[in-house]
């Protein structure tokens, strides 16, 4: 089976290098005019997509296809099933993401950091999370058709606290994000491949995400948009650990998950103020059996401030 095959660190690095090379080539060949009002999009990023809203759930790996500069404060309360291997409890996460537009199409992204308080039935500890950063590049931007495609890549360093199940393995994660709008309705999608640099210490994991929102009062200074999201995680191989659950989007355990797929949904809303600030809240719940892995329910709240 695919999950039993463990690719070498060289293969994983080669895959990441190919994506970096392709994206760098696209940057070098880009001759599109710079966005306004910035001279070349520095800090202002790519304009013309202000009607869209940011994704909310799975915030580490569901990267926005848009390019702007801003900070995103995050609060997550994630609950484990009482019948799962972790025997119930929860993890509370506080984090701050940052994104900086270098040109109208190229951005540096810092997507994982922060502090976690883990209170499961078998583990009680708190500490700092791993750090992850990378870049993304808007490859296709058609404001007339409300369509954008953005590939990118991030690197996660394993320096987090082991007592909260962080710090297990270095990881690279190439991704592609897409956005499409139809008047008041907006859709976002993302696919991500997480490649641990040590196949024993980490699992190869695939992610997919879908986001839909609808503007109730477009054109107002304060826009309200209810949203629906779907998320999926696929454990594509096994690590060296006999632990029978995976790390979902929280960590990479290098385990042997009992089930290869976990899916969940989220229902919530965003409020956007003068196109510069966004507040979001979402309740997420498992679509697959919550006893089989670590996804039961989750509350995600964020606040975004843009340049």
C-alpha positions as semicolon CSV with decimal commas, in nm:
position;residue;x (nm);y (nm);z (nm)
1;X;0,000;0,000;0,000
2;X;0,109;0,358;-0,052
3;X;0,104;0,425;0,322
4;X;0,363;0,150;0,377
5;X;0,611;0,303;0,136
6;X;0,854;0,547;0,296
7;X;1,030;0,781;0,053
8;X;1,387;0,892;0,125
9;X;1,477;1,240;0,252
10;X;1,648;1,300;-0,085
11;X;1,321;1,232;-0,270
12;X;1,130;1,465;-0,041
13;X;1,383;1,743;-0,081
14;X;1,391;1,691;-0,458
15;X;1,013;1,737;-0,479
16;X;1,035;2,059;-0,281
17;X;1,329;2,182;-0,490
18;X;1,134;2,125;-0,811
19;X;0,847;2,339;-0,684
20;X;1,086;2,614;-0,573
21;X;1,261;2,607;-0,911
22;X;0,932;2,626;-1,102
23;X;0,804;2,913;-0,890
24;X;1,135;3,101;-0,914
25;X;1,128;3,062;-1,293
26;X;0,777;3,206;-1,302
27;X;0,893;3,502;-1,095
28;X;1,185;3,566;-1,328
29;X;0,961;3,552;-1,636
30;X;0,684;3,770;-1,492
31;X;0,642;4,090;-1,690
32;X;0,301;4,196;-1,560
33;X;0,270;4,565;-1,468
34;X;0,304;4,653;-1,102
35;X;-0,010;4,701;-0,897
36;X;-0,123;5,042;-0,777
37;X;-0,088;5,243;-0,559
38;X;0,246;5,084;-0,459
39;X;0,532;5,143;-0,703
40;X;0,579;4,771;-0,756
41;X;0,332;4,627;-0,508
42;X;0,572;4,641;-0,213
43;X;0,352;4,614;0,099
44;X;0,037;4,695;-0,101
45;X;0,044;4,360;-0,283
46;X;-0,205;4,263;-0,552
47;X;-0,515;4,479;-0,590
48;X;-0,848;4,400;-0,752
49;X;-0,964;4,117;-0,522
50;X;-1,077;4,316;-0,218
51;X;-1,430;4,169;-0,230
52;X;-1,295;3,827;-0,127
53;X;-1,254;3,710;0,234
54;X;-0,975;3,506;0,389
55;X;-1,012;3,135;0,473
56;X;-1,061;3,061;0,843
57;X;-1,027;2,693;0,935
58;X;-0,705;2,488;0,925
59;X;-0,509;2,815;0,942
60;X;-0,156;2,673;0,920
61;X;-0,202;2,497;0,585
62;X;-0,506;2,664;0,424
63;X;-0,312;2,953;0,273
64;X;-0,492;3,241;0,106
65;X;-0,435;3,282;-0,272
66;X;-0,424;3,661;-0,230
67;X;-0,118;3,876;-0,177
68;X;-0,120;4,153;0,080
69;X;0,063;4,266;0,393
70;X;-0,086;4,207;0,735
71;X;-0,100;4,037;1,071
72;X;-0,342;3,763;1,178
73;X;-0,404;3,684;1,545
74;X;-0,541;3,333;1,608
75;X;-0,719;3,150;1,889
76;X;-0,807;2,781;1,858
77;X;-0,981;2,552;2,106
78;X;-0,953;2,194;1,979
79;X;-1,132;1,908;2,157
80;X;-1,040;1,538;2,147
81;X;-1,294;1,259;2,166
82;X;-1,315;1,083;2,503
83;X;-1,286;0,751;2,319
84;X;-0,977;0,847;2,117
85;X;-0,620;0,745;2,197
86;X;-0,568;1,083;2,368
87;X;-0,867;1,002;2,598
88;X;-1,044;1,334;2,566
89;X;-0,940;1,679;2,677
90;X;-0,831;1,963;2,452
91;X;-0,551;2,183;2,324
92;X;-0,570;2,563;2,328
93;X;-0,353;2,752;2,078
94;X;-0,257;3,119;2,065
95;X;-0,067;3,231;1,753
96;X;0,020;3,525;1,530
97;X;0,075;3,496;1,155
98;X;0,243;3,755;0,934
99;X;0,249;3,815;0,559
100;X;0,455;4,072;0,370
101;X;0,402;4,159;0,003
102;X;0,742;4,202;-0,163
103;X;0,593;4,278;-0,505
104;X;0,238;4,269;-0,635
105;X;0,274;3,891;-0,679
106;X;0,546;3,769;-0,442
107;X;0,499;3,746;-0,063
108;X;0,685;3,613;0,239
109;X;0,459;3,422;0,478
110;X;0,507;3,323;0,844
111;X;0,229;3,077;0,917
112;X;0,312;2,883;1,234
113;X;0,430;2,996;1,576
114;X;0,263;3,064;1,907
115;X;0,194;2,882;2,232
116;X;-0,014;2,573;2,311
117;X;-0,175;2,442;2,629
118;X;-0,232;2,067;2,593
119;X;-0,473;1,908;2,842
120;X;-0,561;1,564;2,710
121;X;-0,649;1,255;2,910
122;X;-0,290;1,129;2,889
123;X;-0,078;1,444;2,834
124;X;-0,080;1,771;3,027
125;X;0,181;2,027;2,929
126;X;0,228;2,365;2,766
127;X;0,495;2,532;2,557
128;X;0,601;2,692;2,231
129;X;0,497;2,560;1,891
130;X;0,717;2,485;1,591
131;X;0,795;2,773;1,354
132;X;0,702;2,773;0,984
133;X;0,764;3,029;0,710
134;X;0,795;3,042;0,333
135;X;0,678;3,232;0,030
136;X;0,399;3,235;-0,228
137;X;0,368;3,375;-0,578
138;X;0,048;3,475;-0,760
139;X;0,084;3,290;-1,090
140;X;-0,257;3,380;-1,238
141;X;-0,456;3,691;-1,148
142;X;-0,766;3,781;-1,352
143;X;-0,960;4,051;-1,170
144;X;-1,223;4,069;-1,446
145;X;-1,311;3,701;-1,398
146;X;-1,249;3,709;-1,020
147;X;-0,998;3,426;-1,054
148;X;-0,656;3,379;-0,893
149;X;-0,407;3,090;-0,862
150;X;-0,115;3,101;-0,619
151;X;0,150;2,832;-0,559
152;X;0,397;2,847;-0,273
153;X;0,610;2,657;-0,028
154;X;0,684;2,673;0,345
155;X;0,941;2,518;0,576
156;X;0,864;2,410;0,932
157;X;1,149;2,381;1,185
158;X;1,124;2,122;1,463
159;X;1,221;2,348;1,751
160;X;0,887;2,333;1,938
161;X;0,832;2,181;2,283
162;X;0,807;1,801;2,275
163;X;0,572;1,796;2,573
164;X;0,293;1,943;2,357
165;X;0,374;1,707;2,065
166;X;0,575;1,968;1,875
167;X;0,941;1,949;1,771
168;X;0,919;1,606;1,611
169;X;1,045;1,660;1,256
170;X;1,146;1,924;1,002
171;X;0,896;1,954;0,719
172;X;0,850;2,123;0,381
173;X;0,502;2,178;0,241
174;X;0,442;2,292;-0,118
175;X;0,088;2,411;-0,188
176;X;-0,143;2,564;-0,447
177;X;-0,433;2,794;-0,355
178;X;-0,716;2,907;-0,585
179;X;-0,987;3,173;-0,558
180;X;-1,297;3,227;-0,773
181;X;-1,580;3,476;-0,727
182;X;-1,935;3,506;-0,862
183;X;-2,078;3,843;-0,757
184;X;-2,154;3,800;-0,382
185;X;-2,040;3,436;-0,366
186;X;-1,672;3,351;-0,321
187;X;-1,495;3,015;-0,325
188;X;-1,141;2,932;-0,213
189;X;-0,955;2,601;-0,242
190;X;-0,616;2,469;-0,142
191;X;-0,410;2,152;-0,177
192;X;-0,095;2,097;0,032
193;X;0,161;1,818;0,051
194;X;0,360;1,792;0,375
195;X;0,697;1,623;0,331
196;X;0,893;1,536;0,647
197;X;1,270;1,544;0,607
198;X;1,290;1,219;0,803
199;X;1,040;0,952;0,700
200;X;1,066;0,773;1,035
201;X;1,000;1,079;1,248
202;X;0,720;1,220;1,034
203;X;0,430;1,118;0,810
204;X;0,382;1,237;0,453
205;X;0,046;1,413;0,472
206;X;-0,187;1,552;0,205
207;X;-0,438;1,831;0,278
208;X;-0,731;1,973;0,085
209;X;-0,954;2,261;0,186
210;X;-1,267;2,430;0,049
211;X;-1,416;2,762;0,161
212;X;-1,742;2,931;0,054
213;X;-1,871;3,266;0,174
214;X;-2,154;3,499;0,072
215;X;-2,168;3,876;0,122
216;X;-2,498;3,973;0,281
217;X;-2,441;4,349;0,240
218;X;-2,171;4,410;-0,023
219;X;-2,048;4,765;-0,062
220;X;-2,099;4,857;0,304
221;X;-1,816;4,976;0,527
222;X;-1,884;4,670;0,742
223;X;-1,958;4,357;0,539
224;X;-2,106;4,042;0,695
225;X;-2,038;3,709;0,524
226;X;-2,151;3,367;0,654
227;X;-1,915;3,089;0,554
228;X;-1,893;2,713;0,510
229;X;-1,567;2,516;0,496
230;X;-1,464;2,156;0,432
231;X;-1,122;2,014;0,523
232;X;-0,950;1,683;0,463
233;X;-0,625;1,526;0,582
234;X;-0,478;1,212;0,424
235;X;-0,193;1,021;0,591
236;X;-0,002;0,895;0,287
237;X;0,254;0,679;0,465
238;X;0,347;0,551;0,810
239;X;0,627;0,665;1,036
240;X;0,826;0,460;1,285
241;X;0,596;0,522;1,583
242;X;0,327;0,266;1,667
243;X;0,093;0,544;1,785
244;X;-0,240;0,481;1,609
245;X;-0,346;0,845;1,551
246;X;-0,199;1,113;1,329
247;X;-0,114;1,473;1,406
248;X;-0,384;1,627;1,183
249;X;-0,287;1,991;1,108
250;X;-0,151;2,047;1,460
251;X;0,167;1,839;1,441
252;X;0,347;1,557;1,258
253;X;0,383;1,250;1,478
254;X;0,553;0,998;1,249
255;X;0,283;0,755;1,361
256;X;0,083;0,464;1,216
257;X;-0,271;0,607;1,200
258;X;-0,557;0,360;1,225
259;X;-0,740;0,546;0,947
260;X;-0,572;0,715;0,653
261;X;-0,825;1,000;0,615
262;X;-0,982;1,254;0,849
263;X;-1,244;1,506;0,730
264;X;-1,430;1,784;0,905
265;X;-1,654;2,082;0,832
266;X;-1,678;2,434;0,966
267;X;-1,965;2,683;0,989
268;X;-1,912;3,044;1,081
269;X;-1,891;3,400;0,954
270;X;-1,658;3,686;0,878
271;X;-1,706;4,058;0,938
272;X;-1,487;4,286;0,725
273;X;-1,443;4,650;0,822
274;X;-1,340;4,902;0,556
275;X;-1,156;4,626;0,368
276;X;-0,867;4,652;0,613
277;X;-0,981;4,451;0,914
278;X;-1,148;4,111;0,938
279;X;-1,291;3,924;1,233
280;X;-1,382;3,558;1,189
281;X;-1,532;3,283;1,404
282;X;-1,599;2,924;1,309
283;X;-1,727;2,606;1,477
284;X;-1,571;2,292;1,329
285;X;-1,681;1,931;1,372
286;X;-1,564;1,590;1,251
287;X;-1,725;1,424;0,950
288;X;-1,527;1,102;1,000
289;X;-1,533;0,902;1,325
290;X;-1,382;1,129;1,597
291;X;-1,271;0,822;1,795
292;X;-1,030;0,715;1,518
293;X;-0,800;1,019;1,524
294;X;-0,767;1,351;1,710
295;X;-1,043;1,557;1,542
296;X;-1,366;1,595;1,740
297;X;-1,467;1,963;1,755
298;X;-1,284;2,294;1,730
299;X;-1,352;2,665;1,766
300;X;-1,137;2,902;1,559
301;X;-1,137;3,279;1,604
302;X;-0,912;3,525;1,423
303;X;-0,850;3,895;1,370
304;X;-0,675;4,026;1,058
305;X;-0,526;4,373;1,011
306;X;-0,401;4,460;0,660
307;X;-0,163;4,726;0,537
